[in-house]
Amino acid sequence: MLGRYIAVGCYTVLIVVIGLLGHRKTKNFNDYLLGGGKVGPWMTAFSYGTAYFSAVLFIGFAGSIGWGFGFSGLWVALGNSVVGVLGVWLLLGNRIKQAALKYDVYTMPGFLEARFNSRFIRLFTSIAIFVFMIPYTAAVFMGLSYLFEVTFALPYAYVLLFMGVFTGVYLVLGGYKSMSMIDVFFGMIMTIGVVVLLVFTLKEGGGLPNIIGNLRNIDPKLTAAVGPPGFIPLASLVFLTSIAPFAMPQLVQKFYAVKDKKAIKIGMTASTVFAVLVTGTAYFIGSLTRLFLTPGNNPAAFNASGAPNFDALMPEMLSTVVPPGLSVIILLLILAASMSTLAALVLISSSTLTVDFYRGMMKPGAADKTLTGLMRFGSAFFIVLSMLLAMLRPAIIVTILAISWGAIASVFLGPFIWGILGRRINKAGALAASILGLATCLVLFVVMGPGKTPLAGSIGMIVSLAVPALFLPFLRGRAA
């Protein structure tokens, strides 16, 4: 236990040091928000990967999907890596960077306003970020807090306060400069952590052939190409988590900040390898929860009736397969993933407040110093707001994430993809895509219920993409 406290103590000292270094390197607003737009390939690759995969993956998603789908949950890992990472970098990376330079924009709402000559679409998409990023951030806070509760037996509120304070320290001080520097360190920790986790899980299970045989004995469908819930639930999970990154503001921002086309090519390879390793390990470990955990041996992972507590499955799993002496590595793995994602989400939310609302709607000529100060204030504000929501412990983590991802992607996917790749869609088509996509997503969330949130989000995203094509004869026109 002492070693865990020492490791976390060293970790927090490093965060403060990097925060101070980032503060010294931040000379203006562009530095704070985008690292000056000259961030190298390795920083960008790790920053993208660590922002994509957080504690929600390891604590909520991997456990619930692994328990329900078994090995077929690995399709989610494959989709995330090949589509959500490689596909985004390959198809959009350089295009996003060039669009940012062409329109001189810092945010996705800013790009949409410039591309479609519509202040309303900037306002609408900014509000969507404000509304749906906060519960997403709260879900990340919740995921890590659950793990710390199990590992250190600390009160949930204390863990939440720790997370908020130290995320705020390096983000408020140095912004994107600090975030990109520390993400390299976080990425290395995550890489080491998943390798350790994979090795010891295979060892505890008696090797892969033995694991497969034992899991098949529990339920043959757990080792099938499509797990027990069926094809549609699995496909909706793959679609939601793999296609959404094409329009998630906290991921798209990485390409505004990257240095050049050469950096994008290098970063694409590094980011994809990182994604395969992290997601493949997470979903593989999650698929073994039925094998390693039982109500008798792991009561914290189950409720009184014996049904699984999905948010507690992976913390129990990690404590079961990893020796106590190495558990600190796994703790730092989850901590690194979470803090990077938190920083990315908070920075995006703060930029919406500063760039899109304040400068975009109220003070177009705001001074650089004023904007930087407001960004720092906004970062602290969104951290506090997300912490307050996390204190309420709403629903389960997976549901919160699915709602947030589905809603944000439904707002941005159609307008952003058509805006980047298409030439003949006007603001009417973009607005229709954004509004109808979100409306469809939210209505289906209510009608279908929590168990169908990935499907509702996927349908909303499809509507967002399809609306401009369906109404092309009426909405098409030359772009602004």
N, C-alpha and C positions, 0 to 999 in steps of 0.2 A: 504493500500500500504506500509506503514511504517513497518508493521509486516513482509511483504514479504522480505523487504530489511534486516531486523534484522535476519530472519531465514537463508537467504542465506549467510549473513555475518558470523553467527555462524558456518554454514556448511563449509565455506572456511577455517575458523580457525581450525576446526577439521581435515580437509584434510592436512593442513600444519603440525599439531601436529603428525598425524599418519605417514606422510611422514618422519618426523624427527626420530620417533621411529623405523620405518622400516630401516632407514639409519643406526641407531645404531646397529640393529640386523643383518645387512648384512655384513658378514665377508669375503665372498669369492664369486666367480662367481656362484657356485651352489646355494648359498643363494639368489642371485639376480634373477636368472632365474627360480628356482623351489622351493624357500623357504627351501632349504636344503633337499627336498624330504621327509619332515616329517610333512606336513600340516594335521591338524586334520579333522574329518568328517564334523563338522558344517561349518568351514571355506571353505572347499572344496565344500560342498553342495550349500552354498550361492554364492560362487564364480562361480560355474557352471551355476546356475540359472540366476544370474545377468549378466553374459557374454552372455548367450543365448538370453535373452529378454531385448531389449534396447528401446530407444526412437523411433526407427523405428517401433517396434511393436505397441506402443501406438499412435504414430503420423501418420505414413504412412499405415502400414498393417491393423490395426484394423478398421480404417476409410474406406479405399477403399474396403476391403473384406466385412465389415459389410454393407456398402451401396449396394454393388452388390449382395451379397449372403444372406443377412438377417441372420436368426438363423442358417442356415446350415454352416455358418462360424465357428460355435462351433466345427465342425468336425476337423478343423485345430487345435483348442485348445486341443482336445482329442488326436489327433495324436502326437502333440508336447509333451504332458505330458507322454503318455503311451509308445510311440516309441522313441521320441527324448530324453527323460530323463530316464524313467524307463528302457527301452530297452537297451540304451547305457550303463548305469551303470551295469545292470544285466549281459549282454552278453560280454561286453568288458572291464569294469572297472578294474578288477583284471588282466586280460590278458595283458592289456596295461602296467600296473605297472610292471608285471613280465618281459615283453619284454624289457622295459626300463632298468631294472636291468641286464638282460641277455646280452644285446648288449651294455650297458653303453652308452646310447644315451640321448640327451636332446630335440630333435625336431623330427617331423614326417619325414622330408627329411633325417635326420640322420638315423632314423630307417629303412627307405626304402633302403638306401645305404647298411647298415649292413645286412639287411635281404636278399637282392637280389644281393649283391656284385656288385653294379653298381654305379659308381660316376656320370654317366650321369643322372640317375633318380633323384639323389639328386640335381643336377644342374637344371634340368627341373622343378621339383616341387618347388624348391626355387624361381625360376623366377616367377612361377605362383602365389606364395604367394605375392611376391613383387608387381606384376602387379595388382592383383585383391583385395588385402586387402586394398589398398589405397582408391579406390572408396567406398568400404564398410565403412571404417572409416569416409570418407567424408560424407556419407549418414547419419551416426549417428550424426555427427556435425550439419548437416543441420536440422535434425529432432528436436533436442533440441533448436537450434537457432530460428526456427519458433515459438516454444512455448514461448520462452522468449520475442520475438517480440510482441506477443499478450498480454502476461501477464504484462510486464514492459514497453511496448512501447519504447524499446531501439533499436537503429540501429543494424541491422543484424551483421555487421562487429564487433561491440563492444562485442556482445554476443559470437561470434566465438572466439575472442581473449581471453575472460574470460575463456571459456571452455578449450581452448588449454593450457593456462598458468597453470590452476589449475590441469588439468590432468597430465601435465608434472611435476608439483611440487612433487606430491607423488610418481609418477612412476619413475622419474629419480633419486629421492633420495633413495627410498627403494626397487624398483622392486617388485618381487612377494611377498616379506614379507609385504610391505605396502599394496599391492593390496588385499591380502587375509585377512588382518586385517580389512581394510575398507569395504570389501565386506559384512562382517557380519552386519555392521552398515547399509550399503545400502540395504541389504536384509530385515532388520527389517523395514526400511522406506517404502520399496515397499509393504510389507505385510500390514502395517497399511494403506497405501495409497489406495490400491485396495479395502480394506474393507470399508473405508469411501466412496469411489467412488461408490461401489455397493449399499450401503445402501441409499445414497441420490438419485441415479438414480431410484431405485425402488420407493422411496417416491415421486419423481417428476412425475413419470409415473403413479402413482395411484395404484401401486401393479402389480405383475406379470400377473394375469389374464387380467387386464385392458390393460396392455402393449401388450399382445399377440393379444387381440381383435382389438386394434387400428392399429397394424402393419398389421394384416390380412386384414383390411379394405383398406389399401393403396395398397397392392398387396398380395393375398393369397400365392403366391410362396415364399414370404419372411419368412413365418413360416413353409414352407415345409422342408422335409428331405434334398432335393437338391434345392438350390436357382435358380433364373432365369438364370444365365449363363450356367447351365447344369452340368452334372456329370464330364466330362473330365476336364474342367477348375478347378472344385473343387478338384478332385482327384489329379491333378498335383500340386496344392497348398499344399495339405496335404503331398504328397510324398516329394516335394522339401524341405519343412520346417521341416519335421519329420525324413527323412532318412539322410539328409545332416549332422546332428550332429555326425553321426557315423564316419565322416572323416573330420570334421572341426578342423583345427589345434588349434585354440584358446580354444576349448572345450576339445579336447584330451589331451592338456597339463595339465589339471587339474589332470589327473590320473598319469602322470609322477611325480607330486608333492605330491600326497596324501600319507599318512603315511604307511598304510598297508591294508590287506584284511578286517580286522574288521572295520576300518574307512570307507571303501567303502560300507559295508553293512549298516552302520548307515546313511551315507551320501546319499545313494540311496533313502531311505524312505523320509528323509527331503527334498531332492531336488525335488522329485516327488510331494509331497504335495504342495510345493512352486509353482511348475509349474502349477498345476491344478488351484490354486487360482489366479495366475497372468494372465495366458492365458485365463482362463474361463471368468474372469471379463473383460479383454480387448476386446475380441471378442464379448461378450454379449453387452457391451456398444457401440461398433462399429456398431452392428446390429440395433441399435436404432437411428442412425443418421437421417434416413428418417423420423422418428417420431418426433424428437425434432427440427430439423433444416429446415428452409425455406429461400428462397432467400430474402424475405421481411424482416424477423427478423434477419437473419444472413448473410448479404451481403458478408462478408469476406470469407464465406465458398463456395461461388459460383462465377463463372465468369459472364461476361456481358450477355451471352446467357442463363444463368440459370443452366448450367451444373455444377456439383459439382467440387470443387477444393479439390482433395483427401488429399493433404498434410495439408489442413486447417480444414478439417472436425472435427477431434478429438480435436484440441485446442479450437474450437468453442463449441463443445459438452461439454467439461470439464468446460468451463466458464459458460455454461448454467445450468448444473445440480448441480454443487457444489456451496454452499453459499460462498460469497466473504471471509468471515472470516476463512473458512477452505481450501480455494484454495491453500494456501501455502503448505499444506500437499501433494496435487496433484503435485504441482510444484517440491517439493523435491522428490516425487516418480519418476517422469520422469528424474530428474537430477541424481538421484542415479542409475537408470537403464542405463542411457547413459554413465556416467563416468566409470562405471565398464566395460561395453562393450568396450569403447574406450581404456581403459588401457589394456584389454586382447588382443585386436587387435594390438595395438602398440607394446606390449611386444613380440608377435609372429613375427611381421614384423622385429623388431630389432634383435631377435634371429636368423632369417634367414640371416640377414646381417653379424652378428657376428660369429655364430656357423657354419652355412652352407657355407657361402662364404669365410669369412676370415680364420677361423680355418680349415674348411673342405677342402678348395681348395687352400689356399695360405700359411698359417702358421700353420701346424698341431701341432707344439710344442709351440704355443703362451702362454705367461705367464697368470696366473689367473688374476692378476691385470690389465693387458692389455685388457683382454676380458671383464671384468666388466666395465672398462672405455669406451670401444667401445660400449657396450650395452647401457650405459647411453647416449652416443652421438647419437646412432641409434634411441633411443626412442624419443629424442628431434627432430631428423631429420624427422622421420615419422609423428610426430604430425604437424610439420610445413608444410610438403608436403600435408597432408590430409586437413589442413586448407586452403591452397591455392586452392586446388581443390574445396572445399566446397564454397569458395568465388565466384566461377563461377556459382553456383547453377545449375548443370547439370540435365536435365530431371526431373522426379518425383522420390521421395525417394523409392517407392516400386519397380520401374523398376531397379534402381541402385542396390538395395539389391538383387533382384531376379537374376540379371546378375552375381553379385559377388558370391552369394551362389552357383548358378548352376555351374559356371566355376570352383570354388575351389573344390566343391564336385565331379565334373566329373574328375578332375585330381587325387584326392586322394582315392575316394571310392573303386574302384576295387583293386588297388594295396594294400591299407591298410587292407581292410577286408580279402582279400585272404592271405595277409602276416601274419595277426594275427591268423586267424582261419584255414587257409589251410596249407598243408604240401608239396604239390607237384606242386607248380607253380614256374617257374624260372624267371629270369629277362626279358626274351623276352616277356613272358605273362604279366608281370607287366607293362613294357613299352608300350606294345600295348594297354592295358587297359587305361592307363593314357593319352596317346597321342590321341587315337581315341575318347575317352570320351570327352576330351576338344574340339577336332576338330568338333565333332558332335554338341556339345553344342553351339559353336560360330557360326557355319554355320546356325543352326536353328534360333539363335537370329536374324541374318541378314535377313533370308528368311521370318520368321514368323512376325517379327516386335515387337515393345515394348509390345503390348497387349498379346502376347503369351510367354513372357519370362519364367514364371513358367513351362510351358509345355516343352519349349526348354531345360531348365535346367534339368527337370526330365528325358527327353529322353537321354540327355548326361550322366546322372548318371546311367541309366539302361545299356547303352552301356558300360560304364566303368566296371560295375559289370559283364556283360554278356560275354564280349570279351574273357576272359580266358577260360570260359566254352565252348564257341562256337568253339574255336580253340585248345581245350585241347589236342587232339592227336598230334598236331604239336608243341605246346608250353610247354607241361608238362615236368617236369623233377624234379629231387630232389633239394630241396631248398639248398641254400648255407649255 
